[in-house]
Structures are given as C-alpha cells and as structure tokens.
Amino acid sequence: MVMSVEQHREIHESKIALNEVECSFFLYPFKDNGSGKQIPDTTKNPSLITESMRLVRESGSVPTNTTTSVGLVTNQKFFAQLHDTSQAFETAVLIDGLDGWKCASIDKLEQNGECYGKRTSLTLQSLGTTKAITSLKIGTVSGVITGLNIIVTLPVGTVVTSLTPVIVHNGKMIDKTTALDFTTPRAYTITAENLTVQTYTVTVVVL
C-alpha cells in the first residue's frame, strides 16, 4: 500500500517531535544568480529567523570541523530534519545555542511531487563573535568612535530629523538601516553570528 502525502508528513513531523529544538539562522534577501537560480544576497542586511527542527548528531564525541559534508553522505546520522515550510537555505548556519551547523543542500522529501518535509546534512562550524561598528559616516563626515559611543559633528544648518548613516560593522546583522531622527541620540545594535549583541549610542552634534 502506497502511503499518502499526509501520512508521510505525519511520520516526518513525529520524528521531529521526538527531539524538537529551536534553531536560529540569518536569512538574507534573495537575488538571481544570472542563471535563473535564487541565491542569498550576502551584501544585504539579513533578518534573524528561528525555526523548530530536529538535529540528529553522531553519538559520542562531537566531530571536528571538516571541509566536506558529513551525515547523509557518510551515513553517520549527522543532519537536520526540517519542516516542509522551512526557510533554511544551502550554506546557512543553524545556531542551536551551543554550536553552529552549516547546511549542505536542502533536500526536499516528496510524495507524488508534493513536499512533506526537508532535510540537510551538516558540518560543524565555529561561530563568529565579532560585533563591532568599525566606521560610521553621515554624508562625508566620519563619526568618532569611543568605546560604545559614536559622535558625528555636522555643520551648522544641517537638518538632523532624517539622516541615514553609512555604517560598517564586522557582525552578522544590524538592527537599523533606514533614516532616523537624530534630534536625540540613537542606539544601534550589532548581532554576532553566535547571537551575542553589542549596542552603540550615536549622537549627532551640530556646530
């Protein structure tokens, strides 16, 4: 007897429920790679996505970093079982609060052409900790960075109610990218790959 899509989905979901965890990853806007394939545009600011899934790890010691995929390829049960609605993409790094797991290709599990689940083999990856603003400019004026405070001195007559700083940072994500009113100081938070954060206060002075 051939199982229906619903039955396959029920089995897949029950496997995930056996040891379901919440994992986060940075989701970039997608762009066309020139050949009709949508790929993440890592030049853009990402958003942070949290999904429920099941991480199936090798029993015993945690594997060391490797340049080749492990898991489904080597039959070592080192992969992630994802819901069919997962937004995870190839090369994304899943963060489960302790480790980082780089996705290989996201494989769809299908029955009669309909997706009922997804899975991906994983590679252990060290998570980045950097989360510093390295430069900030408003127009042609560079801000002076002192610790977690940044001061930008603009010429008399500058309207500060709608300014968009150009910010360079070494983290994974910044919380604000649009124009802001700098009549009062504004806070910018940088998120590192390991999800730790650092907040800067930006003050605009008109002299």
C-alpha positions in Angstrom: 0.0 0.0 0.0 1.4 3.4 -1.0 1.3 6.0 1.7 -0.3 9.4 1.1 1.5 12.7 1.4 -0.4 13.3 4.6 0.9 10.1 6.1 4.4 10.8 5.1 4.1 14.3 6.6 2.7 12.8 9.8 5.6 10.4 10.2 8.2 13.1 9.4 6.6 15.5 11.9 6.6 12.8 14.6 10.3 12.2 14.1 11.0 15.9 14.5 8.8 16.0 17.6 11.0 13.3 19.2 13.7 15.8 19.9 12.5 19.2 18.6 14.7 22.2 19.2 14.7 25.8 18.2 17.5 26.8 15.9 18.2 30.3 14.5 19.9 31.4 11.3 20.4 34.6 9.4 18.1 34.9 6.3 19.4 37.1 3.6 17.3 38.6 0.8 17.5 36.5 -2.3 18.8 37.5 -5.8 19.0 35.9 -9.2 22.5 34.5 -9.8 22.2 35.3 -13.6 21.1 31.7 -14.4 17.6 31.8 -13.1 18.6 30.5 -9.6 17.7 32.4 -6.5 20.7 32.7 -4.1 21.2 34.6 -0.8 22.5 38.2 -1.3 25.0 38.4 1.4 25.8 42.0 0.7 22.4 42.9 2.2 21.4 43.1 5.9 19.8 39.8 6.9 17.0 39.1 9.3 17.1 36.5 12.1 14.8 33.5 11.7 14.0 31.0 14.4 12.6 27.6 13.4 11.8 24.3 15.1 13.6 21.3 13.8 15.5 18.2 14.8 19.2 18.0 14.9 20.4 14.4 14.7 24.0 14.2 15.8 26.6 11.4 15.8 26.7 9.7 19.2 29.8 10.0 21.2 32.3 12.8 20.6 31.3 15.9 18.6 33.0 15.8 15.2 35.7 18.4 14.4 35.5 21.0 11.6 35.7 19.5 8.2 35.7 20.8 4.6 33.4 18.0 3.4 29.8 17.4 4.3 29.1 14.6 6.7 25.8 13.0 7.7 23.6 11.6 4.9 26.6 11.2 2.6 28.6 9.1 5.1 25.6 7.6 6.8 26.6 8.9 10.2 23.3 10.4 11.3 24.6 13.9 11.4 21.9 16.1 9.8 18.8 18.2 10.4 15.2 17.2 9.8 13.2 20.3 8.8 9.6 21.1 8.4 8.4 21.4 4.8 7.9 25.2 5.4 11.5 25.7 6.5 13.2 28.9 5.2 16.7 27.4 5.7 18.9 27.6 2.6 22.0 25.9 1.4 25.1 27.3 3.3 23.0 28.7 6.1 24.4 28.2 9.6 22.0 26.8 12.1 22.6 28.0 15.6 21.2 25.9 18.5 22.6 28.0 21.3 25.8 26.0 21.6 27.1 25.0 18.2 26.9 26.2 14.6 25.9 23.7 11.9 26.5 24.7 8.2 23.8 23.3 5.9 24.7 21.4 2.7 22.0 21.2 0.0 18.4 21.3 1.4 16.8 18.2 0.1 13.0 18.1 -0.3 11.2 14.9 0.8 8.4 14.4 -1.7 5.5 12.1 -2.4 3.6 12.4 -5.7 5.5 15.6 -6.4 4.4 17.3 -3.1 6.8 18.3 -0.4 6.1 16.9 3.1 9.5 17.7 4.7 13.1 18.7 4.2 16.5 17.6 5.5 20.1 18.6 5.1 23.4 17.2 6.0 25.5 19.3 8.4 29.1 20.4 9.0 30.1 21.6 12.5 31.3 25.3 12.3 32.7 27.7 14.9 30.5 30.7 15.4 31.8 34.2 14.9 31.9 36.5 17.9 32.7 39.9 16.4 30.1 42.6 16.7 31.8 46.0 16.4 31.0 49.1 14.4 34.3 49.9 12.6 33.1 53.1 10.9 30.1 55.4 10.6 29.6 58.2 8.2 26.8 60.7 7.6 27.4 62.3 4.2 31.1 62.9 4.1 31.6 63.3 7.8 33.0 60.4 9.8 31.9 59.7 13.3 34.4 59.5 16.2 34.1 56.1 17.9 35.0 56.0 21.6 34.1 52.7 23.1 30.4 52.2 22.5 29.7 55.8 21.8 29.9 57.5 18.4 29.8 61.2 17.9 29.2 62.8 14.5 29.7 66.6 14.3 27.8 68.2 11.4 27.9 71.8 10.2 25.5 74.5 11.4 22.2 74.4 9.5 22.2 70.6 9.0 18.7 69.2 9.4 19.0 66.2 11.6 15.4 64.9 11.6 16.1 62.3 8.7 19.6 61.1 8.5 20.9 57.7 7.2 24.3 56.8 8.5 26.5 54.6 6.4 27.7 52.0 8.9 30.4 49.4 8.5 30.5 46.6 11.1 32.0 43.1 11.5 29.0 41.4 12.9 26.2 39.5 11.0 23.3 41.9 11.4 22.5 45.5 12.4 19.1 46.4 13.7 18.5 49.7 11.8 19.2 50.6 8.2 16.7 53.3 7.4 16.7 57.1 8.0 16.2 58.2 11.6 15.6 61.4 13.6 18.9 62.3 15.4 17.4 65.1 17.4 18.3 62.8 20.3 20.9 60.1 20.4 20.0 56.8 18.7 21.0 53.2 19.6 22.3 50.7 17.0 22.7 47.0 18.0 25.0 44.7 16.2 24.4 40.9 16.4 27.3 38.5 16.1 27.0 35.1 14.4 26.7 33.4 17.9 23.8 35.7 18.6 25.6 37.9 21.2 24.9 41.6 20.8 26.6 44.9 21.3 24.8 48.3 21.3 26.3 51.6 20.3 24.9 55.1 21.0 25.2 57.5 18.1 25.0 61.2 18.9 24.8 63.9 16.2 26.1 67.3 17.2 25.6 70.4 15.0 28.2 73.1 15.4 
